[in-house]
Amino acid sequence: MKYQKGVIAVLSLSAAGFVGILQREDYREEVYPDPTYGWQVPTGGFGSTGPDIKRGDKIAVVPAIQRALVDASKFEGALKQCVKVPLSQPEYDLYVNFSYNVGSAGFCGSSIVKRLNQRDYVGACDAILLWNKSNGQDCSAPGNRTCSGLWKDRLKSHKACLEAQ
């Protein structure tokens, strides 16, 4: 299916895109250490971080959803600052989701954005697969048991990105 690309300034995260973030992040009531940075980055709810999230805290599901929506809007703002080319709604949702996972600075400084801004949309999709490491481990390595979920997520995102072209 061919999707219409639009000016990024008028796009906003769709309901399906937001649900996709919630599904990928998965809900955790108890604050936990970030898989890469440990307790330096306490994480809770649907992957939320920040100075107000502390070790030992619990975040109920409704406040966690509300927080995820606020977080997603911040990632949208960052994406709109660094991506300068038109995107389709599925692309926009996917890149907000990706930014939510890797952070605004990581996303905006990535080869994904560099390729997007050169209008190399397929190359940008392929660059998703470059994000295959966690905690210094290659998550794409056959038999990896510690971060194979991250690699499965990257493969899923890559496929969805190509389908959005």
C-alpha positions in Angstrom: 0.0 0.0 0.0 1.3 3.4 -0.9 1.0 6.1 1.8 0.7 9.8 1.2 3.6 11.7 2.7 2.7 15.0 4.4 4.4 18.0 6.0 5.7 16.8 9.3 4.5 20.0 11.1 0.9 18.9 10.7 1.3 15.3 11.7 0.6 14.0 15.2 1.0 10.6 16.8 -2.0 8.5 16.0 -3.9 6.4 18.5 -2.5 3.3 16.9 1.0 4.8 17.1 0.5 5.5 20.8 -0.9 2.0 21.5 2.2 0.7 19.6 4.5 2.5 22.1 2.5 1.1 25.1 2.7 -2.5 23.6 6.5 -2.3 22.9 7.4 -0.7 26.2 5.2 -3.0 28.3 3.9 -1.9 31.6 5.8 -2.3 34.9 4.3 -1.0 38.1 7.6 -1.1 40.1 10.4 1.1 39.0 13.3 -0.9 37.6 16.9 -0.2 36.4 17.3 0.7 32.8 18.6 -2.3 30.9 21.6 -0.3 29.6 22.3 2.3 32.2 21.1 0.5 35.4 20.0 2.5 38.3 21.5 5.7 36.9 18.3 5.8 34.9 15.4 4.5 37.0 12.5 3.5 34.7 8.9 2.8 35.3 5.4 2.5 33.9 5.7 2.3 30.1 9.5 3.0 29.9 9.3 6.5 31.4 12.4 8.1 32.9 13.1 11.4 34.6 14.0 13.0 37.8 10.6 12.3 39.4 11.0 8.5 38.9 13.0 7.0 41.7 14.1 3.6 42.8 11.4 2.0 45.0 8.6 3.9 43.4 5.4 2.3 42.0 3.5 3.8 39.2 -0.2 2.7 38.7 -1.3 1.9 35.2 -3.5 5.0 34.5 -0.8 7.5 35.7 1.7 5.5 33.7 -0.4 5.8 30.5 -0.8 9.6 31.1 3.0 9.9 31.6 3.7 7.9 28.4 1.4 10.3 26.5 3.3 13.3 27.9 6.6 11.6 27.1 5.5 10.8 23.5 4.6 14.4 22.9 8.1 15.4 23.9 9.6 12.9 21.4 7.2 14.2 18.7 8.6 17.8 19.4 12.2 16.6 19.0 11.4 14.6 15.8 9.8 17.7 14.3 12.9 19.7 15.1 15.3 17.3 13.4 13.4 15.7 10.5 13.0 18.1 7.7 11.2 16.0 5.0 7.6 14.8 4.6 6.6 11.6 6.3 3.5 9.4 6.0 1.5 8.7 9.1 2.9 5.2 9.6 6.4 6.5 9.2 5.8 9.3 11.7 4.3 6.9 14.2 7.2 4.5 13.8 9.9 7.2 14.2 8.2 8.7 17.3 8.1 5.1 18.7 11.7 4.6 17.9 12.7 8.0 19.4 10.7 7.0 22.6 12.9 3.9 22.8 16.3 5.4 22.1 15.8 9.0 23.2 15.6 12.2 21.3 19.3 12.9 21.2 20.0 9.4 20.0 17.3 9.6 17.4 18.1 13.1 16.1 21.8 12.3 15.9 21.3 9.0 14.1 22.0 7.9 10.6 18.2 7.3 10.4 17.6 11.0 10.5 20.6 11.8 8.3 19.2 9.4 5.6 15.7 10.7 6.0 16.8 14.3 5.5 18.5 13.2 2.3 15.1 11.7 1.2 16.6 8.2 1.4 13.6 6.7 3.0 14.6 3.1 2.4 18.1 3.8 3.7 16.5 5.3 6.8 14.6 2.1 7.3 17.8 0.0 6.9 19.5 2.3 9.5 17.1 1.0 12.1 19.0 -2.2 12.0 22.2 -0.4 13.0 20.7 0.0 16.5 21.4 -3.6 17.4 23.4 -3.1 20.6 22.5 -2.9 24.3 24.9 -2.7 27.1 27.8 -3.3 24.7 26.3 -6.6 23.4 25.3 -7.3 19.8 21.7 -8.2 20.2 21.6 -9.5 16.6 24.2 -12.2 17.3 22.7 -15.7 16.8 21.9 -17.3 20.1 21.9 -14.1 22.0 19.7 -14.6 25.1 20.2 -11.3 27.0 18.8 -8.8 24.5 17.2 -10.8 21.7 13.9 -9.0 22.3 15.6 -5.7 21.3 16.7 -7.3 18.0 13.2 -8.7 17.4 11.8 -5.2 17.9 14.3 -3.7 15.4 13.4 -6.3 12.8 9.7 -5.6 13.3 10.3 -1.8 13.1 12.4 -2.3 9.9 9.7 -4.4 8.3 7.0 -1.9 9.2 9.2 1.0 7.9 9.7 -0.7 4.5 5.9 -1.4 4.3 5.2 2.3 4.9 7.1 3.2 1.7 
